[in-house]
Amino acid sequence: MIRSLVIGSGAYLPETVLTNTELSRRVDTSDEWIRERTGIRERRVVRDGEMTSHLAVQAARAALADAALDAGEIDLVVVATTTPDETFPATATTVQARLGMSRGAAFDVQAVCSGFIYGLAVADNFIKAGQARTVLLIGAETMSRLMDWTDRTTCVLFGDGAGAFVLQAGEGHGTNADRGVLNTKLFSDGRLHDLLYVDGGPSSTRTTGYLRMQGKEVFRHAVTNIAAAIEASLAEAGLTIADIDWFIPHQANQRILDGTARRLGIPPERVVSTVAVHGNTSSASVPLALATALADGRVKPGDLVLLEAMGGGFTWGAALLRW
């Protein structure tokens, strides 16, 4: 059977570092308050004039270099983002142009923090259906542009960044020993809109709006829903938590990471956490965390890797792959 193999990965972070101490000069907070509640020490933020597409292109180029491919060999570009450069066209088409591509297709996926998992499912299904052989998947965000910098409950959480995969069709035997994407599980529940949303948009306020969140309720649903998605993914693959080499979660909050790990019995040493230095980069957080674990040698060929995320909407999901 056809499997979607990750043959390249890349990441990019803006140069500007925003520490908790610097944030405490903008809003009524402190380094201790932020660390205790979130585990975050610092995050990266874009400069004036720096857009989501700029971050996406840099991550894409790194992933293409890692895959030893030219942009002209890509059939499809999918960008997962909730902070596009413009209302339209899709940021993916801007990336396509800046990479010098003159073929294929490009579009955005919007599932907020779950965007990269949703995008991975899209890429995997395009490859399995034979509609694309090689896909460039990018998660890129400038979440700092959605922050109300007077709201200490939200502005301390988020950062900017981008991560990318190059996926290509390969052969498998249809077992959990195959390399590549083994399965993806996607879920949503629009009834939970008011727990995490942006209070603006083209057809409502004709403004961008600011991110609003009910933190305690988000935490409660996050741990429950993420655990259920992970269990569904493992059940389909005929695997257990003990079989997983690396758990790479969406980097929302260290408390959520810890709570999910405890609920599922995942040893802390098998959880990849970058939230302390990245903050919550929404759809970019999973590929950024994976890029970190690849760079330091933790994730190796043949490892079973479990990805998960939950975002506003609510959306959530999990993906299981063998590296």
N, C-alpha and C positions, 0 to 999 in steps of 0.2 A: 504494500500500500504506500501511498504518498505520505511523507512526513515533511513538516516544515522545519528545517534546520536553521539554527541561528549561527551564521557563518562570520558575523562581525558585530561588534558593539562599540559604542563611543559615547562620550559625555562632554558637556561643556558647562562651566559656571561663569557668571559675570565676575569681573575683577573686584568690584566693590564689596567689601565685607562690612556688614552692619552687626555690631556686637550688642549684647544686652545692655551693657553700660551706656553705649551711645543711645539706645532706645529710651533708656530711663531719663534722658534729657529732653525727649520729645513728649513723653506720656508718663502718667503717674504709675510707675512700675519700678522694679529693681532686678538686678541680675539674679539675686536669690529667689525672688518671687517667681520669675520665669523658669528657672532651672527646676525648682521644686515641683512645679505644676506640669511642666512639659518636657523637661530634659534638654531643652534647646539652649545653647551658648551663643550661637551666632548664625547668620544666614547671609546669602549673597543677594544683592539687589542690582538691577540694571541702572545704567547712567541715563541721563536725558538723551533722547534720540535713539536709544538702544531698544530694539523691539523683539518680540517673540521669534520672528523669522530669523533674526541675526543669531540667536542662540541655537535655533533648530539647524541652521546651515552648518554651524561649527560642529555640532554633535554628529550630524550626517556625514560630514567629511571625515571625521575620526572613525566612524563606523565603516565607511567605504574603504578607508585605508586599511583598517583591521581585516576586512574581508578580501583585500587585494582586488577590488573591483573598480571599474570606472562608472561614473554616473549614467553613462549611456547604456549600461547593461541592466538598469533598473526598469521594471515593467510598471510598478505602482508605487506611489508615495502616499503614505497615510500619516497625517499629523494629528496627534491627540492633544487638544488644547482647549482651555476655557477662556484664554486671553489672546484671541487672534489679533493680528495687526489691524485689521479692518473688519467691519461687519461683513463685507464681501469684497473681493473674492476670498476663497479659502487660503489660509496661510500656506497650505501644502503646495498650491500653485506658485506662490512666491518662492518657496524653497526649490521647487522644480526648475524655475527659471534661473535662479542664482547658482544652481549646480550645473547649468548648461545643458539640461535635458531638453530634447526636442521630440520625444516619443513617450508613450505610456500615458498613464492617468494619474491624477492627484486630487485628494480631497481630505477634509478634516473630519475628525470624530470628536463629539462633545459628550463626555460623561463625567466631567469634572475630575476628581482625583482618581476615579476608576478608569480614566480615559485610556491609559496604556494597556490595561487588561482587555478592555473592549477593542482597542486597536489591534492587539495581538490576535484576538478571535477573528477579526475581519481579515487580517493578513493570512492567517492559517486557512481560513475557509476559501479565500481567493486562490490560494496555492492548491488546496485539495481539489477544488473544482476545475483546475486546469486553466483558469482565467489569467493567472500570472505565475511566472516561474520564480522571479526574484522581486522581493518587496522591501522597500525602505520604510521602516516604522519609527516614528519620532514622537516622543512626549516632550513638549516644550511649553514653558509658562513664564509669564511676568506677573506673578500674583501681587507683587508690590503695587501694581497699578489699580488693584481692586480694594486696597486697604483704606479704611477710615483710620487715619493716624492719631485720632483722639480716643479710639476704642482699644483699651489695653487687653481686652479678652480675645481679640482677633489679630491685631496688627503684629503681635509678638510671635505669632505662630508660623507665618508664611515667608517663603523666599522664592527666588527665581533660579531657573536652570533648565537644562535640556539633556535628554539621553536618547540614544537611538540603537536600533537593531537592524541588521540586514538579514532577512530570512530567504532561504532558497529551497526549492523542492528537492527532496532526496527520497531514497527508498527505505522502507521499513517492513517489518514482518507482522505488524499489527499487535505487538506485545508491549508490555511496559519496559522491556529491555531496549526498545528502539531509542535512537537519538532523536532529538527534536521535540516539538510540541506534542505532548501526549493527550492533553485535553484542555479545554477552557470552559468555565462555568460563569454565566452572567445572570445578574438579577437586578431588579429595580422595584421601587415602591413609591409612586408619586404622591401618595397620601402624606408622606413625611417631608414634603417640600419646606414647610416653615421652620424646620430644625436647622437647615443650612442652605442658604440661597444668597443671591445678589439682588438688591432692591432697585433694579433698573434694567432697561433693555430697549431696543429700537421700537418695539410695538407697544410698550407700556409707558415708559417715561421719556423715551427718546434720549436717554442718558446712559452712561456706563453703569452707574450705581456702585454701591459698596457691599462688601461681603458681610452677611449677618449670620450669627450662629447661636444656637442654644447648646452650650458646651456639654452640660451634664447628660442631656438626652442623646446627643451625638455619641458620646462615650458609651452609653448603655447599648445603643443599637449597633455600634461598631463592633464591639466584642462579640455579641450574639450573632450578627449577620456574617461577619468574616469567618467565624468558626464554622458556621453551617456551610458556607461555600467551600471551605477547605475540606470538610468532611465529605461533601458531595464529589469533589474532584478525586480524592483518594479512593472513595468507594468505586467510582467508575473504572479507575485504573487497577483495582484489586490490590491496593497498597495500604499501609498504615503509616502513622506518624513516625514510627521507628525506622521506616525505609528512607525517609527524607534526609538528604545530606545538608541542605541549606534552605532556611525559611527566609524569604526576602519580602517583607511586607511594605505596604505604603507607609511612608515616614510621616505620620500625622502627629504623633504625640508619643513619648516614651511610655506613658502610662497605658495607652491602648496596646502598644506592642507587648508590654509585659503582661497585661491582662489576657490578651489572646493566647500568648504562649502558655500561661498558667492553665487556662481553660482546656487547652488541647494537650497539655503535658509535653510541650516542646522544650528541650533543654535550652537555657539562655545562650550557651556557647554556640548553638546552631542558628541563632537569629542574627541577621545582618542589620545593624542599626547605624544610620548616618544622620539621624534627626538632630543630633547635638550640633553639627556643623553646617547642615543644609537647611534645617527647618522643614516645613511642609511645602514642597515644591509641586504639589498637586500631581498632574499626570506625569511629571518628570521624575518623581521620587523613586519609583521602582527601578527604572533603568539606571538612574544615578547610583542607587545603592548597589545594584548588581555590578556596575562598572567599578566601584570601589572594591568589591569582593574579588573581582577578577584581577584588578591591578595588584592587590596585595597577596594573591596566590591562594586565597581560600577556596574559591570555586575552580574546579579542575574538570577536564574532559571526563565524561561518564557520570558526573555527579547528578543526582536527582535534585531539582530546584523547584520549590513551590513559591509562586508569586501570588500576592493578593492585594486588594485595595477596596476602599469604600469612599464614595464622594456624595456631594449634594444631589438631591433629586428624590429619594436616595437611589444611588446606584452602588452595586458592589459586585465582586467577582473574584475568581481564583484561576490560576493557570499552572499546569504542571508540565515541566519539560526536563528532558535529560540533556545535559550540556555536552 
